[in-house]
């Protein structure tokens, strides 16, 4: 692809599209490092998506909308974590229940508040501000790719950088990793593995709230099931990224690129639309198969 073609716009769009994957996977990484598979990422994203746009419309403030959307997602994460960790519910069942609760609750509230179970548009919401960083504009090629994104895209980069620092350079990160590796050791130090797991779940609620806000505030509208499996893809991102911050960035870019190609192909390639729309999910399944084969080969050498 030439620079005058669609390669730069395609990759530029990828940087924006990968943001929900990156944010959700960042929070999911914390829970994974404590030894839990957080399958509630999808539901937490959906809660954040719904409440961020509703509160932004109600208050007339993007900041308050994002903040209250994050709080809503964290409250649901607290409910999910408390039921799983303190009431000893099976974490997979409670995670699925969280996803079902989010899907049902958002539709019910949409109907009760706005009289519609379909798409709800909010005309009074301002567009997310775009940041143009002067020194990036002067960088050849990278300047074209990294400038002109909305503020939540840059915030996602900050989140993954902070996550890397916290995980590898702080006592809290050491204890998070220790909880997953050997929770009895954490207990022997007078610390609570359950407490660290709950904190990890709350962190995932925070990042998923931001991820949901990206989806709806970009549109100025709420669409039922707007997450469309992105929370599940975020789980794949964590494993494909080998449970590391850098790996998550690379894997998020891969899936963002797949979705960007899918969006481009809808108007450029004469093949069935259903096949094009399924392309990112085909990539997801293929990636998991390849990851499983690689893990098997690495562990057993055959």
N, C-alpha and C positions, 0 to 999 in steps of 0.2 A: 504494500500500500504506500502511496506517495504522500508527502506532506500536504500536497494540494488536494488530495482525495479526502477520505473520511477518517484516516488513521488518528489524527490529533483530536478531532471532535469525539471519536469513539472512545479514546483513552481518557479524555477529559470527562466524559460522561461516566466512565467507569469509576473514576475517583469519587464522584458523588453517589453513584449507585451502591458502592461497596460500604458506605457509611453505616447503614443499619446492621449489616453483617458484622462489621468491625466492632461496633458498640456492644451489641448483644453478646458476641463471642468474648469480648474483654471481661464482662461481668461473669459469663459462664466459666471463664478460665479460673476465676477465684474459687468457685464452687467445685470445679473439677480437681483443683489442687488440694482441696480438703477431703477428697475421696468420695464426692457425690456427683452423680450425673443429673444435672438440672434440666429436666425436660419441660419445665414451666416457662422457658424463655419466650416461647410463642405467645402464651397468654399474657405475660408481663408486658411484652411489646404492645399487644393489642390494647391493654388497659391504658398504657402511656399514650398511645396514638389517639384514643377516644377522648380522654380527659384533657390532654394538652390542647387540642383544637377547640373543645367545648369551653374550657376556661379562658382560652385566649379570646374567643368570641364574646364571652360574657363580661370579661374585664376590660377588653380593648387593649390588652398588653400581651405582647409575645413573651416577655420575660415571665410574667405571672402564669401564663398558660403553660410554658415549659416547666416552671417550678412546681406548679400544682399537678401537672401530669406526672412528673417524677415522684412526687409525694404519693400520688394515687398508686403508682406501680410499686413503690416500696411498701405501702400498706398491704397490698395483696401479697407481696413477697414475704412480709412478716407473717401473714396468715398461713401461707404455704409452709414457711419454715417452722412455725410453731407447731402446726399439725404434724409435720414430718418428724421433727426432732424431739419435741416434748411430749406429744401424745402418741409417739411411736407408730404413726401410720406409715404404710409402705410408701416410700418416696416416689416410686413410679406411678402408683395410683393417685397420690395426692397431686403429683405434677400434671397428670392427665386431667384430674378434676379441676385444677387451676385453669388449664387451657379451655376446658368446656365452660367453666364459669365465666371466663372473660368473653368467650364467643357469645354466650347467651345473654350476659349482663349488658353488653354494649348494644345488642339489638333491642332488648327490652327498654333500655334507657332512651335509645334513639326514638322509639315509637312513643314513649310516654312524654318525652320532652319536646319532640319536634314533629310527632305524628307521622313518621316515616320509618320503614324498615329498610329502605334503600339508601341511595347516596344522599348525603346532607351537605349542602354547600353553605359556606359562611362568607358573605361578601365583605364584611367589615374587618377582616383579618389582614393585617399588613404582610407584605412579602418578607420572608426571612432576609435580613441584610447580608449583602455580599462583602467580603473583606478583600481588599486589594493591597497586598503587602509590597511596598515599593522595591525592596531589594530583590524579591522574587521575580518581579517584572523584568529585571535586567538580565536574568539568567536565561541563556539560549535554550530553547525547547522546553526545559522544565518550567520556565515562567509561564508559557502558554498552557501548560497542563495543570499547574498548581494554583493559579490565580483565578478569581472570579467565582469561587464556590461560596455557598452560604456559611454562616458562622458556625453551624452545628457540624459541618464537615471538618473544620479546623479544630473544633472542640473534641471531635473523635480522635484526632491525632494526639491531642494533649492527653486524653484519657489513657490511650495505650502506652504513651511515654511514662505517665505517672504510674500506671500499673506495673511496668517493668521495674521502675525504681522501687516501688513498694514491695514487690515480690522478691527482688534479689538484693535490696540494699537496706531493708529495715527489719527490726525485730518482729514486727507484725507479719511481714511477708515470710520470715523464717518459720514462724509458728503456724501460719497457714499451710505452708508446705509440709511442716512436721506433722500436722494433723492428718494429712493424707497419707504420709509415709508410715507413721507409727503413732496412732492416737494414745496408746498407753504411755509412751514417753512424755507426751504433752501433759497427760494426767499426773505423771510422777513429778512434774515440775510445779504442781499446784495450779495448773491452768485447766480450762474447760474446753475440750474439743468441741462440744456441742455449741458453746458460745462462739467459737471461731467459725463454725459451720454456719451459724445463723448470721453472723456478720458478713460472710461471703455471699449468702443468699440476698442480704440487703444490698450489697454492692451490685449484684446482678439486677436487682430491682431498679437501682439508680441508672445503670447504663441502658437497661431495656426501656425505661421511661424516656430517656433521650432518644433512643432508636425509634420508638414509636412516634415521638414528636417530629422527627425528620420526615416520616412518611406522610403525616397529615398536614403539617404546617407548610410543606412544600406545595401541596395541592390547594390548601384553604378549604378542605372538605374531608368528610369521613365517609369511607366506603366500607360496608360490612366485610369482615375478614380481610382487611387491607394488608395485613402482614403476609398473607398468602404463603405460609410455610417458611418464612424467613428465619423464624426462631429455630426451626428444625435444621435449616441449612447452617445456622450459626453453630449448632452442635457439631456438625461435620467439619466446619472451619476449625474448631478447637482441636479435633483429632488430626485433621490433615495438616494443621500447623504444628503438630508434635507438642502441643500444650506449652508453647512458648509465645511471648508477645510478638517477636519478629515473624515467626511462622504464621501467626494469626493474621498479620498484615498481608503477607504474601497470599495466603489462602483466600482472604476476603477479596483481594484484588482479582484472583482467578474467577471467583463466583460473580463478582461485579462485572467483570469483562464478559462472562457468558451471558449475563442478563442484558448487557449493553448491546452485544451482538444480536440477541433475540429481538430487542427493540428496533434495531436498525433493519434487521431482515424482514420485519413485517411489511415494510413499504418498498423493499428493494428486491426481494427474491420471490419468485412465483412458486411457492410451495405451500401446502396447507397451513393455515394459521395455528391450528391446534398443535401441530408438530413444532412450530417456531416457539410457541408459548411454553411448550414442555421442555425446550432445550436446556434451560438452567437446571431443571430437576434431573434431566438425563446426565448432565455433568456431575451433579451431586451423587447420584447412584454409582456412576463410573468411578468417581473419586474414592468413594468408600470401598468399592471392590478392590481397587488398586492399593489402597491403604492397608486393607486386610491381608492381601497377598504379600505386601512388603513386610508387614509385621510378622506374618507366619514365617517368611523366609529368614528374617533377621533372628527370630527366636529359635527356629528349628534347623535352619540351614538347608532347607529343602522344600 
